[in-house]
């Protein structure tokens, strides 16, 4: 299961769960990944215009790494793993800073996390 939801503006995961992804995993009972939640969906159509592939943070079970990799390639992103499913809450917490950056003058943006020689 791929959880791409954003929790921001005071929205919290369901009671008893540290992240929405943890809740999704409890409902589906299968391997889960949190992905595409730190990317502005309105820019998906412009990703191919980037000089280098922008990054897509994801966290989740090892079993879904292949699926996330295929999806990120199809969408034009470079996957950057944040960690195991326990990191989903940290990833969900990035929605607030991402929106704050956009609202502080940059507007909606893509990002790249890479070693210097890859830029």
N, C-alpha and C positions, 0 to 999 in steps of 0.2 A: 504494500500500500504506500502511496506517495501522498504525504501531507504537505500541501503548499499554502496553508492558511497563515494569515498574519494575526497576531494578537497585539493590539495597541490601543491607546486611549482608555486605559483602565480595564480592558477586557482581560479576563483571567482564564486559565484552563479549567475544565470541569473540576468540581470538588473532588479532592483525593488524588489528583494527578499533578505532577510537577510541570507538565507540558501538554499541549494539545496533541502532539505526536504520541505521547505515552497513552493518552486516552484512545486515540485512533487504533493503536496497537492492541489495546485491551479489547476493543470491539471486534476487530478483524481477526485477531489471534495469529496473525502471520507477520513475516518480516516487514519492517516499516522504515521509511526514510522521510526526513524533513528536507525538502529541497524547493528551490525557486521562490522561497518566501522572502529572501532578501534582494530580490530583483523586481524592478518596476515592470509589471505586465504590459503597461502601455508602450513600453520600448521594445518589446519582443520583435516587432517588425523591423526595427532599425539595427538590431544586433549585427547583422551581416555587414553593415557599413563600417564597423569598428576596424581600426588598423590592426589590432590584435584581439583575440577572443577575450571577451570579458569573463569574469569569474562568476561562478554559481556555488555559493556555500551549501553544503549538505551535511547532515549527520544521520546516522542510522545503522541498521544491522548490516553485517558483512555480506549477507546473502543478497542484498539489493544493490550492491555496488555495480554490478554489470548493467542492471536496468537504468540506474541513475546515469551511468556513463553513456549509454546509448541515447537516452533522452537529452542529455546536455549537448552531445554532438549534433543531434537533430535540431536543437534549438539554437546552436551556435555559441555555446558557452564552454568554458573550461571548468570542470568540477574541482572544487577544493573541499576536501573532507575536513569538517570541524571535529568529528569524533564519533563515538558510538551513540546509541539512542539517548544516553544520559545527557548529552550535550544539546538536545533539542530545546530545552528550556532556555539555555544561553542564546541559541540561535533565534528563538522566538523573541527574546528580549532585544534583539537588534532592530526590530521594526521601528521602535521609537526614535533611536538615533538616525536611522535611514531617512525617516520622514522629516526629522528636524533639520538634517543637512539639506534636503531638497527645499524645505521652506525657508531656509536662511539665505537663499539667493542662487544656489547652484541649479535648482530645478531638478527634475527627475534625471537620474544618471545611471551609468553602468560603472563597474569597478573592476580592477584587475589586481589579483594577489599573486605575485610571482617573484622569483629570484631576479635581481637586477638585470642579469644577462638575457632574460626572457622578455624584457621590455624594449 
